[in-house]
Amino acid sequence: MELAAAIRGRRSIRKFQPQDVPKIVITEILEEARWAPSWGNTQPWDLYVLTGKTLAKFKEMNIQQTLISASIASDVPMLENWPAAMKARYGELGKVVLSVQGIKREDKEARDQYYKNMVSAFDAPCLIFACISRDNLVEYQMLDLGLITQTICLSAHGKGLGTCLLAAAARFSAQIRKIAPIPDDKKIVVGIALGYPDPSFPLNNFERDRAKLDEFVHWME
């Protein structure tokens, strides 16, 4: 697959087929991703791969915590006050996600079911937690983590798999650590759902949008 095609073709997958990803394929993706750039070649990331029974326990926990409306206690708090342009884009995506599925805003049961699907990682057979250490280089580490995360997503797409980056997978860090032995000195930043996309699901096929260059590129000649 050509690089440009991979960049444009990669998308967030919100329903996966009930098919395990062979460990050798996951390993190949991570072997490619480890060549992602990082500040000063520090390579500050740690990746924890959940599959099988461990992943099943995580999904059960995440759904249960959501059902009881447990207080979110993530290692990386979500930004509360978004800049207007970002908030508008986020809101528009939310509308598209519901409308593509034929879910009306007043249909609370359907919205709750979609949310339940999201916190269970859209039934992905593999979930990778991307982590950084708790120190004073958080900004650079977050930049580097984004680079290896994107590389994982592109590599997976090139192999016919799909991914979805999920903050909703990292909301209850203390509970996650009871299931997966992720050290306390690591920040659990995001979960990467990984699996084979279900091509028939509408949310895996809707037309996407991106800001035009003149909205964020500033030429200074």
Buried (B, 14 or more C-beta within 10 A) or exposed (E): EEEEEBEEEBBBBBBBBEEBBEEEBBEBBBEBBEEBEBBEEEEBBBBBBBBEEBBEBBBEBBBEBBEEEBEBEBBBEEEEEEEEEEEEBEEEEEEBBBEBBEBEEEBEEBBEEBEEBBBBBBBBBBBBBBBBBEEEBBEBBBBBBBBBBBBBBBBBBBBEBBBBBBBBBBBBBEBBBEBBEBEEEBBBBBBBBBBBBBEEBEBBEBEEEEEEEEEEEEEEE
